[in-house]
Amino acid sequence: MGDKAQTHPGAAGRAQAADHPQSVRNVVLVGHSGSGKTTLVEALALTAGAVNRAGRVEDGGTVSDYDDIEHRQQRSVQLSLVPVEWDGIKVNLLDTPGYADFVGELRAGLRAADAALFVVSASDGVDGSTRMVWEECAAVGMPRAIVVTHLEAARADFEEMTRICAEAFGADDPDAVLPLYLPLHGPQAPDGHAPVTGLIGLLSQKLFDYASGERKESEPGEEQLPLIEEARNRLIEGIISESEDETLMDRYLGGEPVDVKTLIDDLERAVARGVFFPVLAAAPAAEGARQGLGTVELLELITGGFPTPLEHETVRVTTIDGEPRELKPCDPDAPLVAEVVKTSSDPYVGRLSLIRVFSGTLRADQTVHVSGHGLADRGHEDHDVDERIGALSTPFGKQQRPVSHVIAGDLACVAKLSRAETGDTLSAKDDPLLMEPWQMPDPLLPLAIQAHSKPDEDKLSQGLARLVAEDPTMRLEQNQDTHQVVLWCLGEAHADVALERLRSRYGVQVDVVPHRVSLRETFATRAAGRGRHVKQSGGHGQFAICEIEVEPLPGGSGIEFVDKVVGGAVPRQFIPSVEKGVRAQAAKGVAAGHPLIDVRVTLRDGKAHSVDSSDAAFQTAGALALREAAAGARIHLLEPVAEVSVLVGDDFVGAVMSDLSGRRGRVLGTEQTPGGRTLIRAEVPEIEIGRYAIDLRSMTHGTARFSRRYARHEPMPQQVADRVREEARVAS
């Protein structure tokens, strides 16, 4: 770490394939949108010598946010891998989007990483969604550190930000969230702001000055040591309290000096075990500078304190048939187990799969088994196929640098895996295995689309298939009731990116149309109908008459057909024809064109002709009878009702419950959960929650989550039904 009081050379900078898991660190950057994750990644790449100036590689491109969509939207929308080398260690930096709509990319980054850097802005603080991700990492014991950015802001206060981080992230033990350095301020500007020009190491008591654009180490002045004494003592006590040497605290309290090297070793072990969470500061390099403030210290923390892939908990692996399989943790010589954590399309090389190897070694031109299970509900079919992989490479911006192999613990890109999708497992051809999939959020915002023109219609199916193959947080639905193509997304920004990718990447222009829910119809009262189908136009005529009664049934009963014909008024061979005609008409609807459900149809009487009666005639008569019965009855329009569960902070419970009531919802109950949250269960008509994913996020500042599942259909209030019928009439 930087407090080792030594300066590392810039190293090779460009990370190639690793030779041993011990020399790999996989780190995901987490933080809200605008916190500075991408800028930090580029600053680290510059300090490591991987780029020639901030964020630039030889061809002038950036190492992160290089996608055209990211340029246009001015934000990260996808997971990016930036590998650098520092002190002989390959560091895989996984830059994730901070916007909630792209949480699927964040989940992929967490899956591929062994440790997390939480990036917080000194000017914005810690938002609720970042706290929730911290809790998720804590639940699985992932090692974490905190980086404070935007120190150049007028009101930036590193000490205050450290206190906020301790409150937000150190609920169980605030003394486990402590700074390793204090900022060194330069001369005060006319506006009263004193810029941060360097850092003071609390353990080494050294100054690290970045004012010249390059890190320079020096001894502090006598007047500076008292300023850090309190913070230094607290840091030492925090480290010792997590030490595996139980006698160290007693010796320290007894006045025995503790060697700095011992403290650093204990600090690194505590960080790797996920029980101590250091706070650091970082800033991008100024124009022409070689190093950004705090970047050397951060790289030393990553390489010295974060765990190697050997310390990653072994993921659950089974055979294709579900039999558990034990594997050695991160063994390059073990059977191959790798996972596709991201899928993308490159205009020049085609499909690219970012993979993490968890076991074994993946080699170029190797034939592997591709297993994809468990995402059928999102348009991803289960599959087990053998594929020959294309070239292996490590990404760096838009460049792909070829490598010959990828060992357990490392990440790389595989070209031209035509069947592999995000979440799939790659394993040996003769020993196919399957990894337990990671949890993905449910897409809850429906986007109904249709092709803009006939040429677009021809390409739409293939474009959508590729889109959902890349992003498992999207779900494709071909609604059989509304005849709409619906792309379920996580939010508006997610939907915008999906549409832009369809247009720019797959050449498909689509129009967004209003999303329709699957309505139903039913009889509110008993009714009778007579179907008469009699025609004579030369040759064989058509003759069929049937009389029916219709009565409503309880919800969920479907269509029940009863034969109560006596005396052979309708010949036995034509009774199934009447039922077929009734069911066909019920599927089409009898009032507003929605399927009819929950009724009993009783065939009472009818007439037939010895020559002109036929199956087709009685089918037509059955349909006519049902329509006539509907014309004289009161028909209810039924709407789907969803059971909604909302997990929300206690501060927002009142607002959420009031909002649900305004959506014609019925609150079923509430339940207190750990972490100051409440689980609200309610039943809400689906027509009222089409945009709930957006509205709930706005209402709770992104801190609430909800799930929904179909409960039943029930009658729609008359005024709402009248409005829906009018909207349908205008649309047609």
Summary of the structure (lengths in Angstrom):
residues: 732
radius of gyration: 32.5
end to end distance: 68.4
largest distance: 117.1
contacts: 2553
relative contact order: 0.09
helix: 30%
strand: 32%
